[in-house]
Amino acid sequence: IEPRVEFRYQIPAVGHPDRPLFDVLGEVTAGLLSEALGSAGIPGSVNVNTRIVHTARFGVPGTINFEVVVGDEGQLEAAEAVLDATIESLMAGPDQDRVARAQKVLRTAWHRTARDPNALAFEIGHFQTMDQWQTLQEFLDARDAASPEDIARIARLYFVPDNRSVGVARSRTSSRAISEDGS
């Protein structure tokens, strides 16, 4: 296991008007977080992803996850501080150029999906399972229409301490050292 810190927030499921905005926010945040780690001198990688639960029995419609993997376990605390500051910065709203770049990345990914019959069938089926397949076009249009103000609004609404889970993973060697010496 590589040392990592992750923030996880519950977000609405497909069909909710805020849900498409999280795709744009995720792309924006991945760039901001990578830059912030570099500025802080913390070598590491960033992963921003969403998880969607396909049934209500699990109790969570979806989550967005911000993960920072570091090479040196001693940097976990600093990485968590950078992650926290980056999430906090979203509440003021990213600049329009950053949002436009994120939208371009998402459109490019969508065009690749649309050209692959298997990937397209998966997406249509996924949307049918989550809401209805007709939601897919509305979802794509909403991502393209997202503004910096939209990103700031959902960050302020959903990225609150009561909606956040924080996970820290340490390497197996440090976990063994801790358990062997009892602390």
Buried (B, 14 or more C-beta within 10 A) or exposed (E): EEBBBBBBBBBBBBBBEBBBBBBBBBBBBBBBBBEBBEEBEBEBBBBBEBEBBEEEEEEEBBBBBBBBBBEEBEBBEBBBBBBBEBBEBBBEBBEEEBBEBBBEBBEEEBEEEEEEEEBBEEBEEBBEEBBEBEBBEBBBEBBEEBBBEBBBBBBEEBBEEEEBEEEEBBBEEEEEEEEEEEE
